[in-house]
Amino acid sequence: MGKLFGAGLVVVTLAMTLVFAHSRVFGQAAKSADPIFGRWVMDQTKSVNNRGGDHATFPTQHVRILAPEGDGLRNTLANSPTSSPTYSYSGKFDGKDYPDSRTPGRDQTLAHWHLAPDVIVRLQKTDGQTSEWVIYTVSSDGKVFTSISWAPSNPELQDVQVFTRAN
């Protein structure tokens, strides 16, 4: 029953995301004042690494920095507050597939939509097939950032990363 509810929640979330994406065509332009942008530090007690189905905690306190860049964003991730970035890439908010600079030599692309000042959706494709969905949201008070990601092959196995604003 829990798996069905989780899968249903993913389907409803994805459907709503697609409705917003199609109704707004390309979404919104990035503004530095949008609450989704900033430096975010993971709350490991509220985050769950569930891609393996084991509801594990994340072994390190990730730091994510989202910043407006041109007509899109710069997304930077470090595995701890004191480590160098694991990756940093830019993406446009036009819903088009662009090569994923995190995986040179692989046929992997990323597409991004900025649906509202507090919502970004990312689609990853590998070998032309959807391999991951990610939804980034910010709480109404702008203090909590959440990243929910899943692979379409196992939508019930979602990673949930909860961050607090660090700047």
Summary of the structure (lengths in Angstrom):
residues: 167
radius of gyration: 15.3
end to end distance: 40.4
largest distance: 44.5
contacts: 481
relative contact order: 0.21
helix: 13%
strand: 44%
